[in-house]
Amino acid sequence: MVLPRPGEALQPARIPTPDPKLGEILIRVRACGICRTDLHVTDGELPHPKLPLVLGHEIVGTVAALGSGVNRFAEGDRIGVPWLGWTCGVCRFCRSDQENLCDKARFTGYQIDGGYAEYTVADARYCFPLPESYSHIEAAPLLCAGLIGYRSLRAAGDAQRVGLYGFGAAAHLIAQVAVHQGRSVFAFTRAGDEAGQTFARQLGVSWAGDSTETPPEPLDAAIIFAPVGRLVPAALRAVRKAGTVVCAGIHMSPIPAFPYKVLWGERVLRSVANLTRRDGEEFFKLAAQFPLKVSAEPLPLSQANDGLARLREGRVQGAVVLVP
């Protein structure tokens, strides 16, 4: 399913099966999650994508062929392909464990064709072996929703009372991790989303309510997954002095002006950008030890446009995963 240009629907297409080059692997795609970032690319909110483009960066597949120089994997291995597809390896960020900030980085399903397809190629250095305890469909959302959620929770530090704004694919996974770690989780959903709040409670959160509500006690940290700028001042008001608000998305609507006293008290506002391979290694080690309940609905690859529309309209509980 190919994006001709931003603002247009994806089109079914037959394209040649790619050949893996030096350091690459050819992957037979078994499942590929639909991520909100795919919407941002499709809607033109992220500039200068490769065009035409095969979206998708939550890829689960099996190795079909190896390019020269690849010795990490063997044919038949099951692997995952994330958003981060390549970095330069020599800049100040790459040399300081901040490869997620590399200015020359290339991303799967954005500058590199992704997983809304039967086959794709990827740089073997940026792929991960996956825990066998998860099915293809369950494993797909872990490759972005899980990884970004994990990096965002790390950015929240040792916060014991954690608010999650936007209870979708990422929040439903990282809420379970936080509860497993003994933290109290407060879930904020769209106004009137009683089904979403019930879903959150089933996963062990301490409280669930509308994003317009004040939590029953001050938060130590809040993570904003919804791409809604007005949630920033709301989250700052919800955290205690010296609390942290983490913006986890790659794109957000404009943040409205707010009085300085909302930030004052040494509150911290920060963003999370992309991921590192270290994030993946740590998260998948954790996911192998602690069985996450992944809410994921499979859809045929041909229904990718429907899946994107449902995500845009807020009609997804958990994640939607495309299956070739």
C-alpha positions as a printed Julia matrix, in Angstrom:
324×3 Matrix{Float64}:
   0.0     0.0    0.0
   1.75    3.12  -1.29
   1.35    6.79  -0.34
   1.58    8.75  -3.63
   1.81   12.12  -1.84
   0.64   13.64   1.46
  -3.09   14.22   1.69
  -3.94   11.34  -0.62
  -5.21    7.86   0.18
  -2.82    4.91   0.06
  -2.95    2.99  -3.21
  -2.46   -0.75  -3.75
   0.57   -1.36  -5.95
   2.84   -4.13  -7.17
   6.48   -3.18  -6.84
   9.61   -5.29  -7.26
  10.77   -7.25  -4.22
  13.81   -5.29  -2.99
  17.28   -6.81  -2.97
  19.23   -6.57   0.29
  22.45   -4.62  -0.13
  25.57   -4.58   2.04
  24.52   -4.85   5.68
  20.81   -5.23   4.85
  18.29   -8.02   5.25
  15.24   -8.86   3.17
  12.24   -9.36   5.44
   8.99  -11.13   4.72
   6.5    -8.98   6.61
   4.2   -10.93   8.94
   2.57   -7.93  10.64
   2.93   -4.15  10.75
   1.28   -1.9   13.3
  -0.44    1.35  12.37
   1.09    4.2   14.37
  -0.07    7.78  14.84
   3.2     8.86  13.22
   1.9     7.24  10.02
  -1.02    9.66  10.2
   1.32   12.62  10.6
   3.23   11.52   7.49
   0.06   10.85   5.51
  -1.48   14.19   6.5
   1.66   16.17   5.64
   2.45   17.19   9.21
   5.94   15.69   8.93
   7.81   17.31   6.03
   9.75   15.85   3.12
   8.9    12.13   3.19
  10.3     9.84   0.53
   7.7     9.73  -2.27
   6.1     7.5   -3.29
   6.35    5.89   0.14
   5.53    2.6    1.81
   4.53    3.54   5.36
   4.97    1.43   8.48
   7.6     1.17  11.21
   6.18   -1.4   13.61
   7.32   -4.34  11.5
   7.43   -7.99  12.53
   8.84  -10.34   9.95
  11.07  -13.27   9.14
  14.43  -13.01   7.44
  14.05  -14.05   3.8
  17.58  -13.24   2.57
  20.8   -11.7    3.86
  22.89   -9.03   2.21
  26.66   -9.33   2.32
  28.3    -8.67   5.67
  25.29   -9.59   7.82
  26.06  -12.05  10.61
  23.59  -11.01  13.35
  20.68  -12.99  11.91
  20.02  -16.1    9.85
  17.35  -16.89   7.29
  14.1   -17.75   9.03
  14.79  -15.68  12.15
  11.91  -13.56  13.42
  12.9    -9.93  13.87
  11.4    -6.5   14.48
  12.07   -3.3   12.56
  11.53    0.01  14.43
  11.25    3.7   13.48
  15.01    4.37  13.72
  16.44    2.93  10.51
  19.94    4.43  10.18
  22.29    6.92  11.83
  25.63    8.35  10.78
  27.56    6.92  13.75
  30.1     9.77  13.88
  28.29   12.94  14.98
  28.33   14.28  18.54
  24.95   12.69  19.25
  25.84    9.26  17.9
  29.06    9.28  19.94
  27.28   10.19  23.19
  24.48    7.59  23.38
  22.04   10.04  21.75
  21.77    8.52  18.29
  18.05    9.31  18.38
  19.05   12.97  17.81
  21.4    12.34  14.85
  20.77   15.1   12.28
  21.34   12.67   9.41
  19.18    9.87  10.81
  16.79    8.08   8.47
  13.51    6.57   9.62
  11.53    3.52   8.57
   8.29    4.34   6.8
   9.42    7.95   6.28
  12.74    8.18   4.42
  12.97    4.37   4.06
  10.15    2.21   2.7
   8.43    0.42   5.56
   6.14   -2.46   6.36
   2.79   -1.79   4.66
   3.95   -4.43   2.19
   4.69   -8.13   1.77
   8.47   -7.58   1.78
  10.82   -4.86   2.95
  14.56   -4.39   3.53
  16.24   -2.98   6.62
  19.71   -2.3    7.97
  20.45   -5.34  10.16
  22.14   -3.19  12.81
  18.85   -1.48  13.66
  16.66   -4.6   13.9
  15.79   -6.5   17.06
  15.19  -10.15  17.91
  11.73  -10.44  19.47
  10.52  -12.41  22.51
   8.88  -15.63  21.39
   6.06  -15.2   23.93
   4.33  -12.65  21.67
   2.5   -13.46  18.45
   3.31  -11.48  15.3
   0.26   -9.28  15.88
   1.04   -8.73  19.57
   4.7    -7.95  18.89
   4.07   -5.27  16.23
   2.88   -2.44  18.56
   5.87   -3.06  20.83
   8.17   -1.7   18.11
   7.02    1.91  18.48
   4.17    2.25  20.96
   6.13    0.1   23.39
   9.54    1.61  22.7
   8.42    5.25  22.82
   6.35    4.52  25.9
   9.38    2.98  27.57
  11.65    5.91  26.69
   9.0     8.34  27.94
   8.65    6.5   31.25
  12.41    6.62  31.66
  12.26   10.37  31.04
   9.75   10.63  33.9
  12.48    9.44  36.28
  11.5     7.76  39.53
   8.0     9.31  39.62
   5.62    7.21  41.7
   2.37    8.88  40.59
   2.36    8.97  36.79
  -0.36   10.49  34.59
  -0.88    9.26  31.02
  -2.72   11.64  28.69
  -4.18    9.78  25.72
  -4.79    6.13  26.49
  -4.0     4.46  23.19
  -1.41    2.04  21.87
   1.57    3.42  23.81
  -0.22    4.23  27.06
  -1.94    0.86  27.39
   1.46   -0.85  27.21
   3.52    1.44  29.4
   0.75    1.63  32.01
   1.27   -2.07  32.6
   5.03   -1.59  32.96
   4.53    1.23  35.45
   2.03   -0.78  37.51
   4.42   -3.74  37.45
   7.11   -1.43  38.84
   4.85   -0.47  41.74
   3.87    2.98  40.49
   0.39    4.48  40.61
  -0.96    5.29  37.15
  -3.61    7.9   36.34
  -5.19    7.55  32.88
  -6.66   10.55  31.03
  -8.87    9.92  27.99
 -11.0    11.97  25.63
 -14.04   13.51  27.3
 -16.81   10.97  27.56
 -14.67    7.97  26.58
 -16.09    5.64  29.2
 -14.99    2.56  27.26
 -11.41    3.82  27.23
 -11.52    4.53  30.94
 -12.9     1.06  31.67
 -10.13   -0.42  29.49
  -7.52    1.5   31.51
  -8.93    0.28  34.82
  -8.82   -3.31  33.57
  -5.06   -2.86  33.12
  -4.59   -1.85  36.75
  -4.49    1.95  36.74
  -5.36    3.68  40.02
  -7.7     6.23  38.43
  -9.17    7.0   35.0
 -11.01   10.11  33.87
 -11.36   12.81  31.22
  -8.33   14.83  30.18
 -10.18   17.93  31.4
 -10.38   16.59  34.96
  -8.01   17.24  37.87
  -6.52   14.01  39.23
  -7.43   13.08  42.8
  -3.87   13.8   43.96
  -0.9    15.74  42.51
   1.18   13.79  40.01
   4.93   13.34  40.17
   5.07   13.17  36.37
   2.78   13.17  33.36
   3.36   11.74  29.89
   1.38   13.21  26.98
   0.82   10.72  24.15
  -2.09   12.56  22.52
  -0.88   15.11  19.9
  -2.91   17.88  21.54
  -1.05   21.03  22.6
  -3.68   22.22  25.08
  -2.86   19.2   27.24
   0.56   20.7   28.09
  -0.7    23.41  30.48
  -3.29   20.96  31.83
  -0.57   18.44  32.64
   1.66   21.12  34.19
  -1.21   22.08  36.49
  -1.65   18.42  37.44
   1.96   17.79  38.51
   3.44   18.83  41.85
   6.35   21.23  42.26
   9.51   19.8   40.65
   7.3    17.42  38.67
   7.99   16.5   35.05
   5.76   16.66  31.97
   6.98   14.55  29.04
   5.69   15.19  25.51
   6.01   11.8   23.83
   4.76   12.5   20.31
   6.69   13.44  17.19
   4.1    16.11  16.32
   1.7    18.19  18.41
  -0.85   20.9   17.73
   0.18   24.39  18.94
   0.61   24.78  22.68
  -1.56   27.64  23.96
  -0.09   30.43  26.08
  -0.22   29.8   29.8
   0.81   31.83  32.88
   4.34   31.35  34.14
   3.07   30.2   37.56
   1.93   26.95  35.88
   5.58   26.15  35.09
   7.09   27.81  38.14
   8.05   25.67  41.13
  10.86   23.98  39.17
   8.47   21.94  37.09
  10.14   20.44  34.02
   8.68   20.29  30.49
  10.56   18.09  28.04
  10.09   16.11  24.85
  11.05   12.61  23.76
  12.44   12.22  20.26
  12.66    8.9   18.42
  14.5     6.03  20.14
  17.91    4.45  20.48
  18.93    0.84  19.98
  19.68    0.72  23.69
  16.01    1.51  24.36
  15.04   -1.49  22.25
  17.47   -3.86  23.94
  16.28   -2.84  27.41
  12.58   -2.85  26.56
  12.52   -6.23  24.83
  14.47   -7.76  27.71
  11.78   -6.41  30.04
   8.96   -7.57  27.74
  10.39  -11.1   27.77
  10.36  -11.19  31.58
   7.0    -9.51  32.15
   4.11  -10.59  29.86
   2.38   -7.5   28.55
  -1.27   -7.75  27.57
  -1.29   -6.3   24.06
  -4.64   -5.13  22.73
  -4.22   -5.35  18.95
  -6.79   -5.85  16.22
  -5.59   -7.38  12.93
  -6.68   -5.93   9.59
  -5.81   -7.1    6.06
  -3.11   -4.97   4.44
  -5.64   -3.92   1.8
  -7.65   -2.14   4.52
  -4.8     0.17   5.56
  -6.8     3.3    4.71
  -9.63    2.16   6.95
  -7.2     1.51   9.79
  -5.68    4.99   9.43
  -9.14    6.57   9.37
 -10.19    4.76  12.52
  -7.06    5.89  14.33
  -7.62    9.49  13.2
 -11.21    9.4   14.46
 -10.33    7.83  17.81
 -12.1     4.54  17.06
  -9.21    2.29  18.14
  -8.79    0.65  21.53
  -5.14   -0.36  21.84
  -3.63   -0.84  18.39
  -4.48   -1.86  14.82
  -2.07   -4.17  13.02
  -1.94   -4.81   9.27
  -1.39   -8.38   8.07
  -0.23   -9.02   4.48
